[in-house]
Amino acid sequence: MKFAVVLVVVMAIVAGHRLDEEDEVPDVDIRKTDVRKEFASFVRKFRKSRGNLRSNADVKKRYQIFAKNIQTVKNHNKERSSFRMEVNDFADKTLRERQQFTGLANMTSVHKRSSTARSLALRDTIPDAYDHRDEGHVTGVDDQGNCGSCWTYSVVYPLEAAVSILSGKAAVELSQQEVLSCAYEDEEERNGCNGGWYMDGWNYVKEHGHLATAADEPYLGIDMHCDPDINDKPNGFAGYKVVDWERVPKGDDQALAASSSKNVVAVAVESIGLFFYSSGLFLDEYCETPAAVDHAVTLVGYSTDAWIVKNSWGESWGEKGFVRMARSLPSHCGIADYAYYPLVEKDE
């Protein structure tokens, strides 16, 4: 456990240095015409409320950040890269501010679990490619907003898929909000928007046997504390139970592909290079080693050259809410380091 704690501290220090470097914003003249028109277009598209642009100082700050970020996007797109970047909702935010849209907490002892023969045996037969979307196991892409709740989506998406696989029916959206508000209810001072881990959410469902549908307990983007009447709401998980969860062998890409061919898998990645992703095969050679994972996403399949990853930044981000992460780099940005999936059975 001491090693895990030291690793987290080292990763946090390295990530902190990168945040400081990325957040250095040059003083840009707001009258600079080549960026001014693009900033105006950005405001019209993404800042309809203008709530954070109420003063000259606010406008100047966001303009300067935007000018730096759009230059990053332009410089990248001039290169012969395998993927494209674009101006999106993150364009007037510093990297530190963008971290609010992730949400993994520090590692705990639960991550020390070793892989079992179950996950190792999956490697015997691996299809060349598999996509759970083709089988109806994947629901629509959601937007977590600036609540650090990415972990709740990596709780719910694999559960939706597990029920779909067992029932033979299309996946039904389950409630991230119940997980967000209830999973850490015993820790009075803890707020779900400050991060968590998917295993903790599965443990909540395992212990309580209840998870509402998204329609009955919709996402709010804030931790309201657990609704005292939550168990009175229809149980979207009725007829099924979480019996445990399985860890994919750390850093084992082949085992991850094998697990992905049978399950929708919760994974953790380093997010720094992802924010402005638009399309193509995402290849980030600058991810730390080991990767400074800070964002929970969901692996819904793979092709011969890519991991097919479902994010929680809305359908306007990436390829309709998805990113194809290159498989050519081992455990690319940490994708195979903390890969887990829930073990779900029919409750008969």
C-alpha positions as CSV (number, residue, x, y, z in Angstrom):
1,M,0.0,0.0,0.0
2,K,2.9,2.3,0.7
3,F,4.0,2.0,-2.9
4,A,0.5,2.9,-4.1
5,V,0.4,6.0,-1.9
6,V,3.9,7.1,-3.1
7,L,2.9,6.5,-6.7
8,V,-0.2,8.7,-6.3
9,V,1.9,11.5,-4.7
10,V,4.5,11.3,-7.6
11,M,1.8,11.3,-10.2
12,A,0.1,14.3,-8.5
13,I,3.3,16.2,-8.4
14,V,4.1,15.6,-12.1
15,A,0.5,16.4,-13.1
16,G,0.7,19.5,-11.0
17,H,3.8,20.7,-12.8
18,R,2.1,20.1,-16.2
19,L,-1.0,22.1,-15.0
20,D,1.2,25.0,-14.0
21,E,3.0,25.0,-17.3
22,E,-0.2,24.7,-19.4
23,D,-1.9,27.5,-17.4
24,E,0.7,30.1,-18.1
25,V,-1.4,32.5,-20.3
26,P,0.4,35.3,-22.2
27,D,-1.0,38.9,-22.2
28,V,-2.8,39.2,-25.6
29,D,-4.3,42.4,-26.9
30,I,-8.1,42.0,-26.9
31,R,-8.2,44.2,-30.0
32,K,-6.1,41.6,-31.9
33,T,-8.3,41.1,-35.0
34,D,-7.2,37.6,-36.1
35,V,-8.4,36.1,-32.8
36,R,-11.2,38.5,-32.1
37,K,-13.6,37.2,-34.7
38,E,-13.0,33.6,-33.7
39,F,-13.6,34.5,-30.0
40,A,-16.9,36.2,-30.9
41,S,-18.0,33.2,-32.9
42,F,-17.0,31.0,-29.9
43,V,-19.1,33.2,-27.5
44,R,-22.1,33.0,-29.7
45,K,-21.9,29.2,-29.9
46,F,-20.9,28.2,-26.4
47,R,-21.5,31.1,-24.0
48,K,-25.2,31.9,-24.6
49,S,-25.7,32.9,-20.9
50,R,-22.5,35.1,-20.9
51,G,-22.6,34.5,-17.1
52,N,-18.9,34.5,-16.8
53,L,-18.3,37.5,-19.1
54,R,-19.8,40.2,-16.9
55,S,-16.8,42.5,-16.6
56,N,-14.0,43.7,-18.8
57,A,-11.6,41.7,-16.6
58,D,-13.6,38.5,-17.2
59,V,-13.7,39.1,-21.0
60,K,-10.0,39.8,-21.1
61,K,-9.1,36.7,-19.1
62,R,-11.3,34.4,-21.2
63,Y,-10.0,36.0,-24.4
64,Q,-6.4,35.5,-23.5
65,I,-7.0,31.8,-22.5
66,F,-9.0,31.3,-25.8
67,A,-6.1,32.9,-27.8
68,K,-3.6,30.4,-26.3
69,N,-5.9,27.4,-26.8
70,I,-6.9,28.2,-30.3
71,Q,-3.2,28.5,-31.2
72,T,-2.7,25.0,-29.8
73,V,-5.5,23.7,-31.9
74,K,-4.2,25.4,-35.1
75,N,-0.6,24.3,-34.5
76,H,-1.7,20.7,-34.0
77,N,-3.9,20.6,-37.1
78,K,-1.0,21.8,-39.2
79,E,1.0,18.7,-38.3
80,R,0.5,15.4,-40.0
81,S,-1.2,13.9,-37.0
82,S,-3.6,10.9,-36.9
83,F,-6.3,13.0,-35.3
84,R,-7.8,16.5,-35.5
85,M,-8.5,19.0,-32.8
86,E,-11.2,21.7,-32.8
87,V,-12.5,24.6,-30.8
88,N,-15.1,23.4,-28.3
89,D,-16.7,24.2,-25.0
90,F,-13.3,23.9,-23.3
91,A,-11.6,26.6,-25.4
92,D,-11.8,29.5,-22.9
93,K,-10.8,27.4,-19.9
94,T,-7.3,26.8,-18.4
95,L,-6.1,23.2,-18.0
96,R,-6.7,23.5,-14.3
97,E,-10.3,24.6,-14.9
98,R,-10.8,21.7,-17.4
99,Q,-9.9,19.3,-14.6
100,Q,-13.3,20.0,-13.1
101,F,-14.7,18.0,-16.0
102,T,-12.9,14.8,-15.0
103,G,-13.3,13.4,-11.5
104,L,-11.2,10.4,-10.4
105,A,-10.3,10.4,-6.7
106,N,-6.9,9.1,-5.3
107,M,-6.3,5.4,-5.3
108,T,-7.5,3.4,-2.3
109,S,-6.8,-0.2,-1.1
110,V,-9.6,-1.5,-3.3
111,H,-7.4,-1.1,-6.3
112,K,-4.9,-3.6,-5.0
113,R,-7.1,-6.4,-6.0
114,S,-5.3,-8.9,-8.2
115,S,-6.7,-10.4,-11.4
116,T,-8.2,-13.8,-11.2
117,A,-8.2,-16.8,-13.5
118,R,-11.5,-15.5,-14.9
119,S,-10.0,-12.5,-16.6
120,L,-6.9,-14.4,-17.7
121,A,-9.0,-17.2,-19.3
122,L,-10.7,-14.7,-21.5
123,R,-7.5,-14.4,-23.6
124,D,-8.0,-17.8,-25.1
125,T,-10.3,-16.5,-27.9
126,I,-10.3,-12.9,-28.9
127,P,-12.1,-11.5,-31.9
128,D,-10.1,-9.2,-34.2
129,A,-12.7,-6.4,-33.5
130,Y,-15.8,-6.0,-31.4
131,D,-18.2,-3.1,-30.8
132,H,-20.9,-3.3,-28.1
133,R,-22.8,-0.4,-29.9
134,D,-23.6,-2.8,-32.7
135,E,-25.3,-5.2,-30.2
136,G,-27.5,-2.5,-28.5
137,H,-25.4,-2.7,-25.3
138,V,-24.6,1.0,-25.2
139,T,-26.9,3.9,-24.3
140,G,-26.5,7.5,-25.5
141,V,-23.7,9.8,-24.5
142,D,-24.3,12.1,-21.5
143,D,-22.6,15.3,-20.4
144,Q,-21.3,15.4,-16.8
145,G,-20.8,19.2,-16.9
146,N,-18.4,20.7,-14.4
147,C,-19.2,18.2,-11.7
148,G,-16.3,15.8,-11.2
149,S,-18.6,12.9,-11.7
150,C,-16.9,11.0,-14.6
151,W,-16.6,8.0,-12.2
152,T,-20.4,7.6,-12.0
153,Y,-20.7,7.2,-15.7
154,S,-18.1,4.4,-15.5
155,V,-20.3,2.8,-12.8
156,V,-23.5,3.0,-14.8
157,Y,-22.5,2.4,-18.4
158,P,-21.0,-1.1,-17.7
159,L,-24.1,-2.0,-15.6
160,E,-26.4,-0.9,-18.4
161,A,-24.5,-3.1,-20.8
162,A,-24.4,-6.1,-18.4
163,V,-28.2,-6.1,-18.1
164,S,-28.5,-5.7,-21.8
165,I,-26.2,-8.7,-22.4
166,L,-28.1,-10.9,-19.9
167,S,-31.6,-9.9,-21.0
168,G,-30.9,-9.8,-24.8
169,K,-32.6,-6.4,-24.9
170,A,-31.4,-2.9,-25.8
171,A,-29.7,-1.1,-22.9
172,V,-31.7,1.2,-20.8
173,E,-30.3,4.3,-19.2
174,L,-29.7,4.0,-15.4
175,S,-29.2,6.8,-12.9
176,Q,-25.8,8.5,-12.5
177,Q,-27.4,10.8,-10.0
178,E,-28.3,8.1,-7.6
179,V,-24.7,6.9,-7.6
180,L,-23.4,10.5,-7.3
181,S,-25.6,11.3,-4.3
182,C,-25.7,7.9,-2.5
183,A,-22.5,6.0,-3.0
184,Y,-20.6,8.1,-0.4
185,E,-23.5,9.0,1.8
186,D,-21.9,7.4,4.9
187,E,-19.0,10.0,4.5
188,E,-20.9,13.1,5.6
189,E,-18.3,15.6,4.3
190,R,-17.6,13.9,1.0
191,N,-19.1,15.3,-2.1
192,G,-19.5,13.1,-5.2
193,C,-18.6,16.0,-7.5
194,N,-15.1,15.9,-6.0
195,G,-14.4,12.5,-7.5
196,G,-14.7,8.8,-6.8
197,W,-14.0,5.4,-8.3
198,Y,-16.3,3.0,-10.2
199,M,-15.7,0.1,-7.8
200,D,-17.3,2.2,-5.0
201,G,-20.4,2.7,-7.1
202,W,-20.7,-1.0,-7.9
203,N,-20.3,-1.7,-4.2
204,Y,-23.3,0.7,-3.5
205,V,-25.5,-1.2,-6.0
206,K,-24.3,-4.5,-4.6
207,E,-25.2,-3.6,-1.0
208,H,-28.5,-1.8,-1.8
209,G,-29.8,-3.8,-4.8
210,H,-31.3,-0.6,-6.2
211,L,-30.5,1.7,-9.1
212,A,-33.2,3.9,-10.5
213,T,-33.5,4.6,-14.2
214,A,-32.2,8.0,-15.5
215,A,-35.8,8.9,-16.2
216,D,-36.9,8.4,-12.6
217,E,-33.8,10.0,-11.0
218,P,-32.3,12.3,-13.7
219,Y,-28.8,13.8,-13.5
220,L,-28.5,17.2,-11.8
221,G,-24.7,17.7,-11.8
222,I,-24.6,18.3,-8.1
223,D,-24.4,16.1,-5.0
224,M,-27.8,16.5,-3.3
225,H,-27.1,13.8,-0.6
226,C,-29.0,10.6,-1.1
227,D,-32.8,11.0,-1.5
228,P,-34.4,9.5,1.6
229,D,-37.1,8.1,-0.7
230,I,-34.7,6.7,-3.3
231,N,-35.8,3.1,-2.7
232,D,-39.4,4.1,-3.3
233,K,-38.6,4.9,-6.9
234,P,-38.8,2.2,-9.5
235,N,-35.8,0.0,-9.5
236,G,-34.2,0.0,-13.0
237,F,-31.9,-2.8,-11.8
238,A,-34.7,-5.1,-10.6
239,G,-34.1,-8.7,-11.5
240,Y,-30.3,-8.4,-11.5
241,K,-27.5,-8.1,-8.9
242,V,-23.9,-7.1,-8.7
243,V,-22.0,-10.1,-7.2
244,D,-18.5,-8.6,-7.5
245,W,-16.2,-6.9,-9.9
246,E,-13.2,-8.0,-11.9
247,R,-9.9,-6.3,-12.6
248,V,-8.1,-6.7,-15.9
249,P,-4.4,-7.5,-15.4
250,K,-2.7,-4.2,-15.1
251,G,-1.1,-2.9,-18.3
252,D,-2.2,-6.0,-20.3
253,D,-3.6,-4.8,-23.6
254,Q,-4.4,-8.3,-24.8
255,A,-6.4,-9.1,-21.7
256,L,-8.2,-5.7,-22.0
257,A,-9.3,-6.6,-25.5
258,A,-10.5,-10.0,-24.4
259,S,-12.4,-8.5,-21.5
260,S,-13.9,-5.8,-23.8
261,S,-15.2,-8.5,-26.2
262,K,-17.4,-9.8,-23.4
263,N,-18.1,-6.7,-21.2
264,V,-18.3,-3.0,-21.3
265,V,-15.2,-2.0,-19.2
266,A,-14.6,1.0,-16.9
267,V,-11.1,2.4,-17.6
268,A,-9.1,5.4,-16.3
269,V,-7.0,7.6,-18.6
270,E,-4.9,10.7,-18.6
271,S,-7.1,13.4,-19.9
272,I,-4.7,16.3,-20.7
273,G,-4.5,15.6,-24.4
274,L,-8.2,14.7,-24.9
275,F,-10.0,18.0,-24.3
276,F,-9.8,19.4,-27.9
277,Y,-10.1,16.0,-29.7
278,S,-12.4,16.2,-32.7
279,S,-11.9,13.1,-34.8
280,G,-9.4,10.5,-36.0
281,L,-7.1,8.0,-34.2
282,F,-6.1,9.7,-30.9
283,L,-2.4,9.2,-30.3
284,D,-0.8,11.0,-27.4
285,E,2.9,10.3,-27.1
286,Y,3.2,12.8,-24.3
287,C,1.2,10.9,-21.7
288,E,3.2,10.4,-18.5
289,T,4.8,7.0,-17.7
290,P,3.1,5.8,-15.6
291,A,0.1,7.7,-16.9
292,A,-1.3,10.3,-14.5
293,V,-4.8,8.9,-14.8
294,D,-7.5,11.5,-13.8
295,H,-10.5,10.7,-15.9
296,A,-12.9,7.7,-15.9
297,V,-14.3,6.6,-19.3
298,T,-15.8,3.5,-20.7
299,L,-14.4,1.0,-23.2
300,V,-17.2,-0.2,-25.5
301,G,-15.1,-2.1,-28.0
302,Y,-12.0,-2.1,-30.2
303,S,-10.9,-2.4,-33.8
304,T,-7.5,-3.7,-35.0
305,D,-5.9,-0.2,-34.4
306,A,-8.1,1.5,-31.8
307,W,-9.8,1.3,-28.5
308,I,-13.4,2.6,-28.8
309,V,-14.0,4.8,-25.8
310,K,-17.3,6.4,-24.6
311,N,-16.8,9.7,-22.8
312,S,-19.1,11.8,-20.7
313,W,-18.6,15.3,-22.3
314,G,-21.7,15.2,-24.4
315,E,-22.3,14.3,-28.1
316,S,-20.8,17.5,-29.4
317,W,-17.3,16.4,-28.2
318,G,-15.2,14.1,-30.3
319,E,-16.8,11.6,-32.6
320,K,-20.4,12.1,-31.3
321,G,-19.1,11.6,-27.8
322,F,-16.6,8.9,-28.5
323,V,-12.8,8.8,-29.1
324,R,-10.8,6.2,-30.9
325,M,-7.6,5.7,-28.9
326,A,-4.6,4.1,-30.7
327,R,-3.7,0.6,-29.6
328,S,-0.1,1.0,-31.0
329,L,1.1,2.4,-27.7
330,P,1.1,0.0,-24.7
331,S,-1.7,0.9,-22.2
332,H,-2.1,4.1,-24.1
333,C,-2.5,7.0,-21.6
334,G,-3.1,4.4,-18.9
335,I,-6.2,2.7,-20.4
336,A,-5.1,-0.8,-19.3
337,D,-3.8,0.2,-15.9
338,Y,-7.1,0.4,-13.9
339,A,-9.6,-1.5,-16.1
340,Y,-12.5,-3.1,-14.2
341,Y,-15.9,-4.5,-15.0
342,P,-18.8,-5.5,-12.7
343,L,-19.9,-9.1,-12.4
344,V,-23.7,-9.1,-12.8
345,E,-26.1,-12.0,-12.5
346,K,-29.8,-12.5,-12.8
347,D,-31.4,-12.3,-9.3
348,E,-33.7,-15.3,-9.4
